[in-house]
Amino acid sequence: MSTHEIVILGGNLGGLAVAHYLLKHVVPALPKSRHYHITVITPNKKAFFKIAAPRVIAAPSKISTSQILPSIDTAFSSYTGIDFVHGRATRIDPSTGTIEVSIGESVKYDSLVIATGSKYASDLWNSIEDDAMEKLYSEVHEQISKAQTILIAGGGAVGVELAAEVAENFPSKKVTLLTGSARPLPRLSEKSSRRATQQLGSLGVRIMNNHRVTSQKKTGAGTTKITAGEFEEDTDVFIDATGGKPNSGFLPSSWLNENGYVTVNKETLRGTGPEMENVYAIGEVASYTTGSILDIQDGVKALASSIAIDLGLKRKQVSYKLFVKGQVVSIGSRGGVFNLGGWSLPSFFVWLLKSRDMMIGGAEKYIGGAKWD
Ligand SMILES: Cc1cc2nc3c(=O)[nH]c(=O)nc-3n(C[C@H](O)[C@H](O)[C@H](O)COP(=O)(O)OP(=O)(O)OC[C@H]3O[C@@H](n4cnc5c(N)ncnc54)[C@H](O)[C@@H]3O)c2cc1C
């Protein structure tokens, strides 16, 4: 019997969601005249629930590193028909349907899902090889506990959340947040930025707006000299929390838009470039992304329905539609700012939804697969 190989590139929130969803809802419904198999190519054996990472960095006694790195093997132990290749895709040849992997293997695909997410300047936010990830987190815990000054670059949600967590958990340390724009959280309303500024201020965070880091140099004294235009300061710990870029450098350039995102139809998540028949993309690497987990939550059903239809199942196309545009930014453990469809909601809702536990229950739900039942 011939085998149809579905390859998923990237084993974190998007890629694993697609794998669970296909195994639960699509593969069992396909005709038994063919064999269907899924291969996930990803360097990490553990998933990375990034949402809780800012608290883990500042307060590992509240949420431990292991809680945000759940085992992928355990999450998929109840299925058959899926295997993992632990390496990075380095090149794709669409004419032969072949992927070269960093560990020297090459893997053939009949259907391909690209879910390789974003790459950040700091590996604290990247899903890298497991040992390196655990080592990095234990190093940052030690560095922060010894430091007197901590400087964080990046005025988006990640930088704001991290600065707040560090300041709340280490009130005697000097925490500085450099933002590259006129206010923190520039993607949110001015009112939300004002509230965020106020809340960060009450935790003791020094905010310096319109400061983009231009250089960072280790000094002989073990500190890092940070330069941002006219600003120059030595800091004990520097953390880059500026935004990521799509992890797409290994893909054919004809599959990417001018900003490096994989071009997809934003309703079906099918690839729209040349030789992209049976190629799909989900999450932060794809051109429809809003940079949030909602892209995956609302996108997985659309992508799975595209694959089901393309494999011959008579199903109605489910279209991706972002349920509502919003952002919840936790500022310490007591609340934060919440923009929903252009409205600012009270800090209490942020506490309820996020700040009290940084949604850590979601790690098990998303990675374990219950979310996709
Ligand atoms: C600190 C932080 C906090 C966040 N908080 C929130 C939040 O509160 N709410 C929210 O909605 N969103 C939040 N986000 C965004 C959210 O985490 C992302 O939108 C989500 O992780 C995107 O999932 P993904 O699967 O597309 O990409 P990723 O999670 O980036 O996963 C990509 C996967 O691909 C793998 N990979 C990379 N290159 C290759 C390659 N060449 N070959 C094979 N595999 C590869 C990686 O190792 C990884 O496993 C946060 C992000 C960060 C960094």
The ligand as an SDF file (V2000), in Angstrom:
LIG
                    3D

 53 58  0  0  0  0  0  0  0  0999 V2000
    7.9090   35.6250   25.6810 C   0  0  0  0  0  0  0  0  0  0  0  0
    6.7110   35.4800   24.7890 C   0  0  0  0  0  0  0  0  0  0  0  0
    5.4620   35.6290   25.3400 C   0  0  0  0  0  0  0  0  0  0  0  0
    4.3240   35.4880   24.5360 C   0  0  0  0  0  0  0  0  0  0  0  0
    3.0940   35.6580   25.0970 N   0  0  0  0  0  0  0  0  0  0  0  0
    2.0020   35.5160   24.3290 C   0  0  0  0  0  0  0  0  0  0  0  0
    0.6970   35.6930   24.8910 C   0  0  0  0  0  0  0  0  0  0  0  0
    0.5420   35.9940   26.0740 O   0  0  0  0  0  0  0  0  0  0  0  0
   -0.3800   35.5190   24.0890 N   0  0  0  0  0  0  0  0  0  0  0  0
   -0.2460   35.1800   22.7660 C   0  0  0  0  0  0  0  0  0  0  0  0
   -1.2490   35.0250   22.0710 O   0  0  0  0  0  0  0  0  0  0  0  0
    0.9760   35.0160   22.2020 N   0  0  0  0  0  0  0  0  0  0  0  0
    2.0930   35.1740   22.9500 C   0  0  0  0  0  0  0  0  0  0  0  0
    3.3320   35.0180   22.3870 N   0  0  0  0  0  0  0  0  0  0  0  0
    3.4070   34.6340   20.9650 C   0  0  0  0  0  0  0  0  0  0  0  0
    3.2150   33.1180   20.8220 C   0  0  0  0  0  0  0  0  0  0  0  0
    4.0410   32.4130   21.7270 O   0  0  0  0  0  0  0  0  0  0  0  0
    3.5370   32.7490   19.3960 C   0  0  0  0  0  0  0  0  0  0  0  0
    2.5770   33.3790   18.5690 O   0  0  0  0  0  0  0  0  0  0  0  0
    3.5400   31.2520   19.1620 C   0  0  0  0  0  0  0  0  0  0  0  0
    4.5410   30.6110   19.9310 O   0  0  0  0  0  0  0  0  0  0  0  0
    3.7860   30.9760   17.6920 C   0  0  0  0  0  0  0  0  0  0  0  0
    3.8130   29.5960   17.5180 O   0  0  0  0  0  0  0  0  0  0  0  0
    4.5120   28.9410   16.2380 P   0  0  0  0  0  0  0  0  0  0  0  0
    4.2960   27.4930   16.3670 O   0  0  0  0  0  0  0  0  0  0  0  0
    4.0420   29.6550   15.0210 O   0  0  0  0  0  0  0  0  0  0  0  0
    6.0470   29.2970   16.3600 O   0  0  0  0  0  0  0  0  0  0  0  0
    7.1760   28.9130   17.5150 P   0  0  0  0  0  0  0  0  0  0  0  0
    6.4790   28.8310   18.8100 O   0  0  0  0  0  0  0  0  0  0  0  0
    8.2020   29.9440   17.2890 O   0  0  0  0  0  0  0  0  0  0  0  0
    7.6320   27.4990   17.0690 O   0  0  0  0  0  0  0  0  0  0  0  0
    8.4070   27.2680   15.9300 C   0  0  0  0  0  0  0  0  0  0  0  0
    9.0020   25.8800   15.9770 C   0  0  0  0  0  0  0  0  0  0  0  0
    9.7310   25.6440   14.7660 O   0  0  0  0  0  0  0  0  0  0  0  0
   11.0100   25.1080   15.0690 C   0  0  0  0  0  0  0  0  0  0  0  0
   11.9250   25.4550   13.9710 N   0  0  0  0  0  0  0  0  0  0  0  0
   12.5130   26.6450   13.7200 C   0  0  0  0  0  0  0  0  0  0  0  0
   13.2670   26.5620   12.6040 N   0  0  0  0  0  0  0  0  0  0  0  0
   13.1380   25.3070   12.1380 C   0  0  0  0  0  0  0  0  0  0  0  0
   13.6590   24.6200   11.0210 C   0  0  0  0  0  0  0  0  0  0  0  0
   14.4760   25.2020   10.1410 N   0  0  0  0  0  0  0  0  0  0  0  0
   13.3050   23.3210   10.8430 N   0  0  0  0  0  0  0  0  0  0  0  0
   12.4710   22.7140   11.7100 C   0  0  0  0  0  0  0  0  0  0  0  0
   11.9610   23.3200   12.7970 N   0  0  0  0  0  0  0  0  0  0  0  0
   12.2870   24.5960   13.0040 C   0  0  0  0  0  0  0  0  0  0  0  0
   11.3540   25.7470   16.4040 C   0  0  0  0  0  0  0  0  0  0  0  0
   12.3650   25.0010   17.0630 O   0  0  0  0  0  0  0  0  0  0  0  0
    9.9890   25.6490   17.1110 C   0  0  0  0  0  0  0  0  0  0  0  0
    9.8230   24.3700   17.6450 O   0  0  0  0  0  0  0  0  0  0  0  0
    4.4810   35.1700   23.1540 C   0  0  0  0  0  0  0  0  0  0  0  0
    5.7630   35.0210   22.5920 C   0  0  0  0  0  0  0  0  0  0  0  0
    6.8770   35.1800   23.4050 C   0  0  0  0  0  0  0  0  0  0  0  0
    8.2530   35.0180   22.8070 C   0  0  0  0  0  0  0  0  0  0  0  0
  1  2  1  0
  2  3  1  0
  2 52  2  0
  3  4  2  0
  4  5  1  0
  4 50  1  0
  5  6  2  0
  6  7  1  0
  6 13  1  0
  7  8  2  0
  7  9  1  0
  9 10  1  0
 10 11  2  0
 10 12  1  0
 12 13  2  0
 13 14  1  0
 14 15  1  0
 14 50  1  0
 15 16  1  0
 16 17  1  0
 16 18  1  0
 18 19  1  0
 18 20  1  0
 20 21  1  0
 20 22  1  0
 22 23  1  0
 23 24  1  0
 24 25  2  0
 24 26  1  0
 24 27  1  0
 27 28  1  0
 28 29  2  0
 28 30  1  0
 28 31  1  0
 31 32  1  0
 32 33  1  0
 33 34  1  0
 33 48  1  0
 34 35  1  0
 35 36  1  0
 35 46  1  0
 36 37  1  0
 36 45  1  0
 37 38  2  0
 38 39  1  0
 39 40  1  0
 39 45  2  0
 40 41  1  0
 40 42  2  0
 42 43  1  0
 43 44  2  0
 44 45  1  0
 46 47  1  0
 46 48  1  0
 48 49  1  0
 50 51  2  0
 51 52  1  0
 52 53  1  0
M  END
$$$$
